[in-house]
Amino acid sequence: MRRWARPAAIDDGVVDGQTSAEQDELVQLRREKRRREMENETSGTSRSSV
């Protein structure tokens, strides 16, 4: 029960903390950052071998 009660209280503004929407956004931004870093590594490697 605690697993959903605290996030629900945060989302409702009863308790301070990071809302579910904010957490979801951070996860999405971190994934995008990781994807771009991997693309940069890949493109940088192919340039140096040419």
N, C-alpha and C positions, 0 to 999 in steps of 0.2 A: 504494500500500500504506500510506503514511503517513496517508492520510485516515481510515482505519478503525482503524489500530493505536493511535494516541494516545487516541481516545475509548474504545476498548475497555480500555486500561490504566487510564484514569480511572474507568470504570465498575466495574472489578475492584478498585479501591482501591490499585493499584500506584503510580500517579502522582497527585499532588494536582491538583485542578481541579474544574470544574463537571461533574457527571454529565449524561448524556443526559436523564434524567428531570427534573433541575433545569432544564436548558436548555429542554426542552419546556414546563415549567410557566411559565417566564418569558415565553416566546413567547405562550402562551395568555393570561396575565395582561395583557401589553401590548396584545394585540388587544382584550381585553375593556375595558381602560381607554380605548383609542382609540374603541371603539364608544360607550361611555358619554359620552365628551367630545363626540362628534358629535351624540348625542341631546340633550345639554344645550344645545349651540349651536343646534340646530334648535328645541327647545322655547322657548329664551330669545328667539329671533328672532320666533317667532309671537306670544309674549306682548306684546312691545313694539309690534307692529303693530296690536294689538286696542285 
